[in-house]
Amino acid sequence: PAVVSAQTQGVSAEGGCFLSGPSRLTPPVVQLLSVETEIGCSAAWRRPTPVTAARSQKVYDFLVIASYNITKTNLIPLIPTNSVDPNTIFANNEMSLRDIEIYGFDYDYTLAFYSSHLHTLIFNIARDILITNHRYPEDLRKYEYIPDFAVRGLHYDVQKALLMKIDAFHYIQLGTVYRGLHPVRDEEVIAMYEGCHVPLEIMSDFYGKSSHGHTMKQFMDIFSLPEMTLLSCVNDFFMRHNIDYEPVHLYKDVKEAIRDVHVKGIMYRAVEADIGKYICYGEQSHAVLKKLSEHGKKMFLITNSPFDFVDRGMSYIVGKDWRDLFDVVIVQADKPSFFNDRRRPFRRVTDKGTLLWDRIHRLEKGQIYKQGNLYEFLRLTGWRGSKVLYFGDHIYSDLADLTLKHGWRTGAIIPELRKEIKIINTKQYVHMMAWLQALTGLIEQMQVHRDPASQAVVEEWIRERDAMRPQTKDIFNSQFGSLFRTYHNPTYFSRRLSRFADIYMSSISCLLNYNLQHTFFPRRTPLQHESPFWPEHTLAVLEQQVC
C-alpha cells in the first residue's frame, strides 16, 4: 500500500521532514503527534495530543509513514534474543524450597513419562471396544491415531459435537472449532452460540466434567489426547457417511470405551508386557528422588494407578528398591475424590496384591496402601499446610483441591512446555510477535484520530494484524494453536494453571537445576493501568529515530 511503502527522502529548508512523490493522505483535522518544541517528541510519542492542524501535509505524511516503516524496520534488533531455558521452573506464586519439608508426587506423567506409542495404544484399544462392544461400524478401523491433531485443555460441546479452544474469559477462539476432523466456519459458530461467549452455566464443572447441566467437557490430562482424537474420528465417520446420530450418545460411548481401557486393566497389561516401548527411562526422575532423600526430605506417592502397574514402572525407572525412597505410597486413590471424601478408609496391600482388612493406625514406610482419603492422611502423618509440595500433571484432579482447601504448595508438570518453548525461541516466532505487538501499538495510537485519512490507515493496519494472527496459532498447532494462548488472551487452561499451581515446569527433572534453598519469584506482570504498552527502552529508541 502507498501509505506504508513510501520512503523518506530528506529535510525541508524550514527544518521539516518531507516525502518525495504524491501522497494519498488528505489534510487531517488533527495531527498524529504534537511535536511542539516545548513539549518534546518523546512525550508526544507516548501520548498523542490533539492539536489544530497547523503543520503541513508533509509533516503529517512523514510521521504516519515513518512510524510504521521505522517501527517495522528497527524493532526486531531491539527485541531481546535471550532464549528461554526449557529446564526452567516457572513461578505463578512466590515459593521458597527452604520451607518445603515434604514432597509428594503423582505417578503418571509426573514420575513416569510415556512414549507416543501409548496414545496410539489407547486410541486403538478404545476404537476396537466401540466396534466390538458397542456395535459401531467395522469401517472405523480405518481411522488411526493422529498425534498432532489435538492439544490439552480443549473443550468439547457434548450436545453439538464440537471440539474447541476457549480463552480465560469464556470466549471461543474462532478458527479452532472442529466438527469431526474439519473446522467449522466462523459464521456458523457465531450463529450457534449467538456470538463467541460461552455462558458459565454450560461450561464444564469445577473438575472439567460435563455433568449436572453442564454441556461442556474440558480435557485436562495428557491421557485425554487419544480420547479427543477418537471423538473427532467417529464424528467424522458419521458425517462422511451421512449417518444420523445422537452426539450425546456418541460422547458417552467413547467416554466409556476410554474408561474401559484403564479400568479393565487393558492398558496396564499392555504396558507391563513391553515396558521399554511405552515408558521413557526415568534416570532423571530417579536423580530427583535421590537428591531429596539425601537432603532428609519426606516423600510420598499418591496415584490412581494400581500397585502392580506402578511397581513395574518404578522398578524400571528407579530399581527394585524404589519403595525405600518413599515414606508413604498410596495407589488407586481415586483422585479427586481422595481429596474430598472423609469416610473411605485406607487398606493395606501385600506384595502379592492381596487386600488386608486390618484397621490402619499409622502409615508405614515400605508398605503399600490403597484408597483412603486426604483427611485421614493428614491425621496419620501430620503433614499439613505450606510445608508440603505436591506435583502432578492434572490441574484439577491433582492440584486444585490441595491448594484451595488444604494450603499445600503445588507444582504442575506440563510436558508440552518443552515443545512450546522451543518454538518461542525461534527467530520466526520472535520476529512475528515483535511486529504484531508493535503494529497493535501503532493501531492503538492512530485510532484516536477520526479524520478519514487516519481511519483509512487504521483499517489497513487492522487488516494486516488480522492476517498475522492465525500464523501465531499455526506455528504451534495448525488446528488449535498453543496450549497457553488464544491469539492474545491466555487460554482457559492457562487461567486454571495460574490459579492452582504455585510453580510449573516441563518435567520433574527441572528440580535438579535448583538447590533446595531456592526461592521462586514470579515476574511482576504489569496490570493494564501500571505501564505503557511498549517497553520504555524500545519506545526511547524509536522516538530518537522518528524525531
C-alpha positions as CSV (number, residue, x, y, z in Angstrom):
1,P,0.0,0.0,0.0
2,A,1.1,3.5,-0.8
3,V,0.8,4.6,2.8
4,V,3.3,2.1,4.1
5,S,5.7,1.8,1.2
6,A,6.6,5.5,0.8
7,Q,10.2,6.4,1.7
8,T,11.5,9.4,3.4
9,Q,13.9,11.5,1.2
10,G,15.2,14.5,3.2
11,V,14.5,17.5,5.2
12,S,12.9,20.7,4.0
13,A,14.6,24.2,4.1
14,E,12.4,25.0,7.1
15,G,13.8,22.1,9.0
16,G,10.7,19.9,8.5
17,C,10.7,16.4,7.1
18,F,9.2,15.7,3.7
19,L,8.4,12.8,1.4
20,S,9.0,12.6,-2.3
21,G,6.2,11.5,-4.6
22,P,2.4,12.1,-4.3
23,S,0.6,11.2,-1.0
24,R,-2.9,9.9,-0.9
25,L,-3.5,11.3,2.6
26,T,-5.7,14.4,2.9
27,P,-5.1,17.1,5.4
28,P,-6.2,15.8,8.8
29,V,-8.3,17.7,11.3
30,V,-5.7,16.8,13.9
31,Q,-2.1,15.8,13.7
32,L,-0.8,12.3,14.5
33,L,1.6,13.7,17.0
34,S,2.3,17.1,18.7
35,V,5.9,17.9,18.2
36,E,5.9,21.4,19.6
37,T,9.3,22.3,20.9
38,E,8.2,22.9,24.5
39,I,6.5,19.5,24.7
40,G,9.2,17.4,23.0
41,C,8.9,14.5,20.7
42,S,9.4,11.9,23.5
43,A,6.3,12.9,25.4
44,A,4.2,13.3,22.3
45,W,5.1,9.8,21.1
46,R,3.8,8.2,24.2
47,R,0.6,10.1,24.4
48,P,-0.8,11.7,21.2
49,T,-2.1,15.2,21.9
50,P,-4.9,16.5,19.5
51,V,-3.9,19.9,18.2
52,T,-5.0,22.2,15.5
53,A,-3.7,21.1,12.1
54,A,-1.2,23.9,11.8
55,R,1.6,21.9,10.3
56,S,2.0,20.9,6.7
57,Q,0.7,17.9,4.9
58,K,4.4,16.8,4.5
59,V,5.0,16.5,8.3
60,Y,1.8,14.6,8.8
61,D,2.6,12.2,6.0
62,F,6.1,11.6,7.3
63,L,5.0,10.9,10.8
64,V,2.4,8.4,9.8
65,I,4.5,6.5,7.3
66,A,7.7,6.8,9.3
67,S,6.1,5.5,12.5
68,Y,5.1,2.4,10.5
69,N,8.3,1.9,8.4
70,I,10.8,2.7,11.2
71,T,9.0,0.5,13.7
72,K,8.9,-2.4,11.3
73,T,12.5,-2.0,10.2
74,N,14.1,-1.3,13.5
75,L,12.0,-3.0,16.1
76,I,13.4,-6.5,15.6
77,P,17.0,-5.7,16.6
78,L,15.7,-4.2,19.8
79,I,14.0,-7.4,20.9
80,P,16.0,-9.4,23.5
81,T,17.4,-12.5,21.9
82,N,17.9,-14.4,25.2
83,S,16.3,-17.9,24.7
84,V,14.0,-19.3,27.4
85,D,15.6,-22.3,29.0
86,P,13.1,-25.3,28.8
87,N,14.6,-26.6,32.0
88,T,13.4,-23.6,34.0
89,I,10.8,-23.8,36.8
90,F,8.3,-21.0,36.3
91,A,6.5,-19.4,39.3
92,N,2.9,-18.2,39.5
93,N,3.3,-17.6,43.2
94,E,6.3,-16.8,45.3
95,M,7.6,-20.0,46.9
96,S,10.8,-21.0,48.7
97,L,12.1,-24.6,48.7
98,R,13.6,-23.7,52.1
99,D,10.1,-24.0,53.5
100,I,9.3,-27.4,52.0
101,E,9.8,-30.4,54.2
102,I,7.6,-32.9,52.4
103,Y,7.4,-33.7,48.7
104,G,4.5,-35.6,47.2
105,F,4.2,-37.0,43.6
106,D,1.6,-38.3,41.2
107,Y,2.9,-41.2,39.1
108,D,1.7,-41.0,35.5
109,Y,3.3,-38.1,33.6
110,T,5.0,-36.9,36.8
111,L,7.5,-39.6,37.8
112,A,6.8,-41.8,34.8
113,F,6.8,-40.4,31.3
114,Y,5.4,-42.3,28.4
115,S,6.4,-42.5,24.7
116,S,4.0,-41.6,21.9
117,H,3.2,-45.3,21.5
118,L,0.9,-45.1,24.5
119,H,-1.5,-42.7,22.9
120,T,-1.7,-44.9,19.8
121,L,-2.3,-47.9,22.0
122,I,-5.2,-46.2,23.9
123,F,-6.8,-45.0,20.7
124,N,-6.6,-48.4,19.0
125,I,-8.0,-50.3,22.0
126,A,-10.9,-47.8,22.6
127,R,-11.7,-47.8,18.9
128,D,-11.9,-51.6,18.9
129,I,-14.1,-51.5,22.0
130,L,-16.5,-49.3,20.2
131,I,-16.7,-51.7,17.3
132,T,-16.8,-54.9,19.4
133,N,-18.8,-53.9,22.4
134,H,-20.9,-51.0,21.2
135,R,-21.5,-52.4,17.6
136,Y,-20.1,-49.4,15.8
137,P,-19.3,-49.8,12.1
138,E,-16.3,-52.0,11.3
139,D,-15.0,-49.4,8.9
140,L,-14.0,-47.3,11.9
141,R,-10.8,-49.5,12.0
142,K,-9.6,-47.5,9.0
143,Y,-9.1,-44.5,11.3
144,E,-5.7,-44.3,13.0
145,Y,-4.4,-42.0,15.8
146,I,-3.4,-38.6,14.6
147,P,-0.5,-37.5,17.0
148,D,-0.6,-33.7,16.3
149,F,-4.4,-33.2,16.0
150,A,-5.5,-32.1,19.4
151,V,-3.9,-30.2,22.3
152,R,-4.6,-30.4,26.0
153,G,-7.2,-28.1,27.6
154,L,-9.7,-28.1,24.8
155,H,-13.5,-28.0,25.5
156,Y,-16.0,-30.4,23.9
157,D,-19.6,-29.4,23.4
158,V,-21.3,-32.7,24.1
159,Q,-24.7,-31.7,22.5
160,K,-23.2,-30.0,19.4
161,A,-20.3,-32.4,19.0
162,L,-17.8,-29.5,18.7
163,L,-14.2,-29.5,19.9
164,M,-12.9,-26.0,20.5
165,K,-10.4,-23.8,22.4
166,I,-11.8,-21.3,24.9
167,D,-9.9,-18.4,26.4
168,A,-9.7,-17.2,30.0
169,F,-12.8,-15.0,29.6
170,H,-15.0,-17.8,28.2
171,Y,-14.7,-16.7,24.6
172,I,-14.3,-19.2,21.8
173,Q,-11.2,-18.7,19.7
174,L,-12.6,-18.6,16.2
175,G,-10.7,-20.8,13.8
176,T,-10.3,-23.5,16.5
177,V,-13.8,-25.0,16.4
178,Y,-13.9,-28.5,14.8
179,R,-16.7,-30.9,14.0
180,G,-15.1,-34.2,13.4
181,L,-11.7,-33.6,11.6
182,H,-12.8,-30.4,9.9
183,P,-13.0,-26.8,11.0
184,V,-16.4,-25.1,11.4
185,R,-16.8,-21.7,9.7
186,D,-16.7,-18.7,12.0
187,E,-20.1,-17.5,10.8
188,E,-21.7,-20.9,11.8
189,V,-20.0,-20.8,15.2
190,I,-21.2,-17.3,15.9
191,A,-24.8,-18.3,14.8
192,M,-24.8,-21.4,17.1
193,Y,-23.6,-19.6,20.2
194,E,-25.1,-16.2,19.4
195,G,-21.6,-14.8,19.5
196,C,-18.4,-16.2,20.8
197,H,-19.1,-16.2,24.5
198,V,-19.8,-19.4,26.3
199,P,-22.1,-18.8,29.4
200,L,-21.0,-20.1,32.7
201,E,-24.0,-22.4,33.1
202,I,-23.0,-24.6,30.2
203,M,-19.3,-24.6,30.9
204,S,-17.7,-27.7,32.4
205,D,-17.9,-28.1,36.2
206,F,-15.1,-27.5,38.6
207,Y,-13.3,-30.6,37.6
208,G,-13.8,-30.1,33.8
209,K,-16.6,-32.6,33.5
210,S,-19.9,-32.3,31.7
211,S,-22.4,-33.0,34.5
212,H,-25.4,-31.5,36.3
213,G,-26.5,-29.5,33.3
214,H,-23.0,-28.6,32.1
215,T,-22.8,-29.4,28.4
216,M,-19.1,-28.7,28.0
217,K,-16.3,-31.2,28.9
218,Q,-12.8,-29.9,29.3
219,F,-9.9,-32.4,28.5
220,M,-7.2,-31.6,31.0
221,D,-4.9,-34.5,31.3
222,I,-2.4,-35.9,28.8
223,F,-4.3,-39.2,28.6
224,S,-7.2,-37.3,27.1
225,L,-5.4,-36.6,23.8
226,P,-6.4,-40.0,22.3
227,E,-10.0,-39.5,23.6
228,M,-10.3,-36.2,21.8
229,T,-8.9,-37.7,18.6
230,L,-11.3,-40.7,18.8
231,L,-14.3,-38.5,19.3
232,S,-13.3,-36.4,16.3
233,C,-12.7,-39.5,14.1
234,V,-16.1,-41.1,15.0
235,N,-17.9,-37.8,14.3
236,D,-16.0,-37.6,11.0
237,F,-17.1,-41.1,10.0
238,F,-20.8,-40.5,10.7
239,M,-20.8,-37.2,8.8
240,R,-18.9,-38.6,5.8
241,H,-21.4,-41.4,5.5
242,N,-24.5,-39.2,6.2
243,I,-25.4,-41.2,9.3
244,D,-27.9,-39.6,11.6
245,Y,-26.7,-39.9,15.1
246,E,-27.1,-38.5,18.6
247,P,-24.0,-36.6,19.7
248,V,-24.6,-37.2,23.4
249,H,-24.7,-41.0,22.9
250,L,-21.6,-40.9,20.9
251,Y,-19.8,-38.9,23.6
252,K,-20.9,-41.4,26.3
253,D,-19.9,-44.4,24.3
254,V,-16.4,-43.0,23.6
255,K,-16.0,-42.0,27.2
256,E,-17.0,-45.5,28.3
257,A,-14.6,-47.1,25.9
258,I,-11.7,-44.9,27.1
259,R,-12.6,-45.7,30.7
260,D,-12.6,-49.4,29.9
261,V,-9.0,-49.1,28.6
262,H,-8.0,-48.0,32.0
263,V,-10.4,-49.6,34.4
264,K,-10.3,-53.1,32.9
265,G,-6.6,-53.1,33.0
266,I,-6.1,-53.5,29.3
267,M,-3.6,-50.6,29.0
268,Y,-1.8,-51.6,32.2
269,R,-1.2,-55.1,30.9
270,A,0.0,-53.9,27.5
271,V,2.5,-51.5,29.1
272,E,3.8,-54.1,31.6
273,A,4.3,-56.6,28.7
274,D,6.6,-54.2,26.8
275,I,7.6,-51.6,29.3
276,G,10.6,-50.4,27.4
277,K,8.4,-49.4,24.5
278,Y,6.0,-47.3,26.5
279,I,7.9,-45.8,29.4
280,C,10.8,-43.4,28.8
281,Y,13.6,-44.4,31.1
282,G,13.5,-42.2,34.1
283,E,17.1,-41.6,35.1
284,Q,16.4,-38.0,35.9
285,S,13.3,-38.8,38.0
286,H,15.5,-41.2,40.0
287,A,18.1,-38.5,40.4
288,V,15.4,-36.1,41.8
289,L,14.1,-38.6,44.3
290,K,17.7,-39.4,45.4
291,K,18.6,-35.8,45.8
292,L,15.5,-35.1,48.0
293,S,16.2,-38.2,50.1
294,E,19.8,-37.3,50.7
295,H,18.7,-33.9,52.0
296,G,16.4,-35.6,54.5
297,K,13.1,-34.7,52.9
298,K,10.0,-36.8,53.4
299,M,8.4,-38.1,50.2
300,F,5.1,-39.8,49.4
301,L,3.3,-41.0,46.3
302,I,-0.4,-40.7,45.6
303,T,-1.6,-42.2,42.3
304,N,-4.8,-43.5,40.8
305,S,-2.9,-46.3,39.1
306,P,-2.9,-49.9,40.5
307,F,0.0,-51.2,42.5
308,D,1.3,-53.8,40.0
309,F,1.4,-51.2,37.3
310,V,3.2,-48.7,39.5
311,D,5.6,-51.3,40.9
312,R,6.6,-52.5,37.4
313,G,7.1,-48.9,36.2
314,M,9.0,-47.6,39.2
315,S,11.2,-50.8,39.3
316,Y,12.1,-49.9,35.7
317,I,12.7,-46.2,36.4
318,V,14.3,-46.4,39.8
319,G,15.1,-50.0,40.7
320,K,13.5,-52.8,42.8
321,D,14.1,-50.8,46.0
322,W,12.1,-47.8,44.9
323,R,9.8,-48.1,47.9
324,D,12.7,-47.3,50.2
325,L,12.7,-43.7,48.9
326,F,9.0,-43.0,49.9
327,D,7.6,-42.6,53.4
328,V,4.1,-43.3,52.2
329,V,2.8,-45.0,49.0
330,I,-0.9,-44.8,48.1
331,V,-2.3,-46.5,45.0
332,Q,-5.8,-46.5,43.4
333,A,-6.5,-43.3,45.4
334,D,-9.4,-42.2,43.1
335,K,-8.4,-38.6,42.9
336,P,-10.0,-36.1,43.1
337,S,-12.5,-37.9,45.4
338,F,-9.5,-38.8,47.6
339,F,-9.1,-35.1,48.5
340,N,-12.8,-34.6,49.4
341,D,-14.2,-37.9,50.8
342,R,-13.9,-38.2,54.6
343,R,-15.2,-41.7,55.0
344,R,-13.3,-44.1,52.9
345,P,-10.6,-45.9,54.9
346,F,-7.1,-46.9,53.9
347,R,-6.4,-50.6,53.2
348,R,-3.0,-52.2,53.2
349,V,-1.9,-54.1,50.1
350,T,0.5,-57.1,50.3
351,D,3.3,-57.5,47.8
352,K,1.1,-60.1,46.0
353,G,-1.7,-57.6,45.7
354,T,-3.9,-59.0,48.5
355,L,-6.0,-56.5,50.4
356,L,-5.9,-56.7,54.2
357,W,-8.8,-55.8,56.4
358,D,-6.8,-54.5,59.4
359,R,-7.6,-51.0,60.6
360,I,-4.8,-48.6,59.7
361,H,-3.5,-46.8,62.7
362,R,-0.4,-45.4,61.0
363,L,1.1,-45.2,57.5
364,E,4.4,-47.1,57.5
365,K,7.3,-46.7,55.2
366,G,7.8,-49.5,52.7
367,Q,4.1,-50.5,52.8
368,I,1.5,-50.0,50.1
369,Y,-1.9,-48.5,50.8
370,K,-5.0,-48.4,48.7
371,Q,-7.9,-45.9,48.6
372,G,-8.3,-43.8,51.8
373,N,-8.8,-40.1,51.9
374,L,-6.7,-37.0,52.5
375,Y,-8.3,-36.1,55.8
376,E,-7.2,-39.4,57.3
377,F,-3.8,-39.0,55.6
378,L,-3.3,-35.6,57.3
379,R,-4.4,-37.1,60.7
380,L,-2.0,-40.0,60.4
381,T,1.0,-38.1,59.1
382,G,0.6,-34.6,60.4
383,W,1.8,-33.2,57.1
384,R,-0.2,-30.0,56.8
385,G,-0.1,-26.7,55.1
386,S,2.7,-24.9,53.1
387,K,5.5,-27.2,54.2
388,V,4.1,-29.8,51.7
389,L,4.7,-29.5,47.9
390,Y,2.8,-31.9,45.6
391,F,3.5,-32.5,41.9
392,G,1.0,-33.6,39.3
393,D,0.1,-33.2,35.7
394,H,-3.7,-32.8,36.1
395,I,-4.6,-29.3,37.1
396,Y,-8.0,-30.3,38.6
397,S,-7.6,-33.8,39.9
398,D,-4.1,-33.4,41.3
399,L,-3.8,-29.8,42.3
400,A,-7.0,-27.8,42.7
401,D,-8.3,-29.1,46.0
402,L,-4.9,-29.2,47.6
403,T,-4.2,-25.5,47.0
404,L,-7.8,-24.3,47.6
405,K,-8.8,-26.4,50.6
406,H,-5.6,-27.6,52.3
407,G,-3.0,-24.9,51.7
408,W,-0.4,-27.3,50.2
409,R,2.0,-25.8,47.7
410,T,1.5,-27.3,44.2
411,G,3.7,-27.9,41.2
412,A,2.3,-28.7,37.7
413,I,4.1,-30.9,35.3
414,I,3.5,-29.7,31.8
415,P,5.5,-31.8,29.3
416,E,4.2,-29.7,26.4
417,L,6.2,-26.7,27.7
418,R,9.4,-28.1,26.1
419,K,7.9,-28.0,22.6
420,E,6.3,-24.7,23.1
421,I,9.5,-23.1,24.4
422,K,11.4,-24.5,21.5
423,I,9.0,-22.7,19.2
424,I,9.1,-19.5,21.2
425,N,12.9,-19.4,21.0
426,T,12.9,-19.4,17.1
427,K,13.7,-16.2,15.2
428,Q,10.5,-16.7,13.2
429,Y,8.3,-16.5,16.3
430,V,10.3,-13.7,18.0
431,H,10.1,-11.5,14.8
432,M,6.4,-12.3,14.2
433,M,5.4,-11.5,17.8
434,A,7.5,-8.4,18.0
435,W,6.0,-6.9,14.9
436,L,2.4,-8.0,15.9
437,Q,2.8,-6.2,19.2
438,A,4.3,-3.1,17.6
439,L,1.6,-3.0,14.9
440,T,-1.0,-3.2,17.7
441,G,0.6,-0.3,19.4
442,L,0.5,1.8,16.2
443,I,-3.2,1.0,15.8
444,E,-3.8,1.9,19.4
445,Q,-2.2,5.3,18.9
446,M,-3.6,6.1,15.5
447,Q,-7.2,5.2,16.2
448,V,-7.8,8.4,18.3
449,H,-7.7,10.4,15.1
450,R,-11.1,10.3,13.5
451,D,-10.5,12.0,10.1
452,P,-11.0,9.8,7.0
453,A,-7.3,9.6,6.1
454,S,-6.3,8.4,9.6
455,Q,-9.1,5.9,9.8
456,A,-8.1,4.5,6.4
457,V,-4.6,3.9,7.7
458,V,-6.0,2.2,10.8
459,E,-8.2,-0.1,8.8
460,E,-5.3,-1.1,6.6
461,W,-3.2,-1.9,9.7
462,I,-6.0,-3.8,11.3
463,R,-6.3,-6.0,8.1
464,E,-2.6,-6.7,8.3
465,R,-2.9,-7.6,12.0
466,D,-5.8,-9.9,11.3
467,A,-3.9,-11.6,8.6
468,M,-0.9,-12.2,11.0
469,R,-2.8,-13.6,14.0
470,P,-3.6,-17.1,12.5
471,Q,0.1,-17.5,11.9
472,T,0.7,-17.2,15.7
473,K,-1.7,-20.1,16.1
474,D,-0.5,-22.4,13.3
475,I,3.1,-22.2,14.4
476,F,2.2,-24.3,17.5
477,N,-0.6,-26.5,16.1
478,S,-2.4,-25.9,12.9
479,Q,-5.8,-26.9,14.4
480,F,-5.8,-25.4,17.9
481,G,-2.6,-23.4,18.4
482,S,-0.8,-23.0,21.7
483,L,-1.8,-24.7,24.9
484,F,-1.4,-21.4,26.7
485,R,-2.8,-18.7,24.4
486,T,-5.7,-17.9,22.2
487,Y,-4.1,-15.4,19.9
488,H,-3.5,-12.7,22.6
489,N,-5.5,-13.8,25.7
490,P,-4.5,-16.7,27.9
491,T,-6.4,-19.9,27.4
492,Y,-8.9,-21.3,29.9
493,F,-6.2,-23.9,30.6
494,S,-3.7,-21.1,31.4
495,R,-6.2,-19.4,33.7
496,R,-6.6,-22.6,35.8
497,L,-2.9,-23.3,35.7
498,S,-2.1,-19.9,37.2
499,R,-4.8,-20.3,39.8
500,F,-4.0,-23.8,41.1
501,A,-0.2,-24.2,40.6
502,D,2.4,-22.3,42.5
503,I,5.1,-23.4,40.1
504,Y,5.1,-25.3,36.8
505,M,7.7,-27.0,34.7
506,S,8.1,-29.4,31.8
507,S,9.5,-32.2,33.9
508,I,10.2,-33.1,37.5
509,S,13.9,-33.2,36.4
510,C,13.9,-29.4,36.4
511,L,14.3,-29.6,40.1
512,L,17.9,-30.8,39.5
513,N,18.8,-27.3,38.4
514,Y,18.0,-25.7,41.7
515,N,19.3,-26.0,45.3
516,L,16.8,-26.8,48.0
517,Q,17.1,-23.3,49.4
518,H,16.0,-21.6,46.2
519,T,13.1,-19.1,46.1
520,F,11.0,-18.9,43.0
521,F,9.8,-15.4,42.2
522,P,7.0,-14.8,39.7
523,R,7.6,-12.0,37.3
524,R,5.8,-8.8,38.2
525,T,3.3,-8.7,35.3
526,P,2.2,-5.1,34.8
527,L,-1.5,-4.5,35.2
528,Q,-3.0,-2.6,32.4
529,H,-3.0,0.7,34.3
530,E,0.6,0.3,35.5
531,S,2.8,0.7,32.4
532,P,2.8,1.8,28.8
533,F,2.0,-0.7,26.1
534,W,5.6,-1.0,24.9
535,P,8.8,-1.3,27.0
536,E,10.3,2.0,27.8
537,H,13.7,1.2,26.2
538,T,12.0,0.3,22.9
539,L,10.0,3.5,22.8
540,A,13.0,5.6,23.6
541,V,15.0,4.3,20.6
542,L,12.0,4.6,18.2
543,E,11.4,8.2,19.4
544,Q,15.0,9.2,18.6
545,Q,14.8,7.8,15.1
546,V,11.4,9.4,14.3
547,C,12.4,12.7,15.8
